[in-house]
Amino acid sequence: GVKLVGITSMNYATWVNAKHSTGKKLYELSDVVIDNICEVGDAIVDVPGMNGKICPTTGITAALIVWLLCAQVVENMLDQGEKPDVFLSMNLPGATERNQSVVQDQFK
């Protein structure tokens, strides 16, 4: 079956009550839990005149975690003799053609 990998703040998740009708939280349902270590309230900048902090950190940490996982998966595949198809930045010369060939290869 499908495995669920949850990216969550354990500090925050254990502080709040579940809002889902089952009473469960993401970390309780996940096969693997990755703690993004974000603080309760998911914001870090205290601005005078504001009622609470601003600037959430979960978006940044989630992106970083996902890209680091991607890099590790690619490394693992190469170690096993498999070369994964990946897209190049569209700003690089020849990237459009290369990326189109990756897509075409997937539909063979």
N, C-alpha and C positions, 0 to 999 in steps of 0.2 A: 504494500500500500504506500500511499504518499506520506512522507515524513514532514512534520511541521517544525520549522526553525523559527523561533520567536526572538526578535530583537526588542528588548524592553529595558526599562530601568527597574531593577529589582527594589531599589530604595523607594521609588515612587509607587510601584505596583503593590508592595506590601503595606504601604501607608494608606492607600485609598480602598474603599469598598468596591466590589465588583458591580458593574451596572448591567451586565447581561442577565437574562432571566434564569440562566443555569446557576448563577452565583460564582461562576468560574472566571478566572483571569487568563490572559494569554500564556503566561508562564506555566500555569497549571495544565494547559492543554498541549504544550509544546514538547516535542521529542528532544529537542536541543534548545537551550536558552542561552542567548548571548546578552550579557548585561552591558548596556551602553553607559552605565554609571552616571546618568543624568540626575539632577537633583529634583526633589519634590517641587512641583509647580512648573517644571520644564522651562525655566527662564533664568538668566544669569545676570542681567544688567539692572541695577537699581537706579532709576532715574528720579531725581527730586520732582515732586509734584504728581507722580504717577502712583496709583493705588496698586502696588505690586510690581514685581520685576517684569522685564520685557526681554526679548531675544531668546527664543527657545534653542536648545542645543540638540534636540533629538534628530532634526533633519540633517545636521552636519555629521553627527555620530553615525546615524543609519547609513548615510552615503559612504562614509569612510569604511565602515564595517563591510558593507556589500562589495565595495571595490577591492578591499583586502581579501575577502573570501574568493572573489573572482580570480585574483592574481594567484592565490594558493591552488585553486582548482586547475588553472592553466599549467602551473608548475607541476602539479601531480600528474596531469595528463602527459606532459612532455617526459616526465620520469618513466612513465609506462609505455613510451614509444608512440603515443598518439599526439597529433598536432591539431589542436582545435582551430576552427575558423573563427576569426575575430574581425570586427570592422575597424578600419583605419579612420582617423580623424578626417572629416571632409575637407579640411583646410590643407591637407597634404597633396602634393602633385600626384596624380594617378589614383587617388583614393576612390573617386566615383566609379571608375572602371573596376578596380579591385573589389570594392564592396558589392557591386552588381554581380561579379563572378561568384562571390561567397553566397549570395542569395540564390543564384541559379544552381549552384552545386547542391544546395539543400533540397531542391525540388527535382532532382534527377531520379 
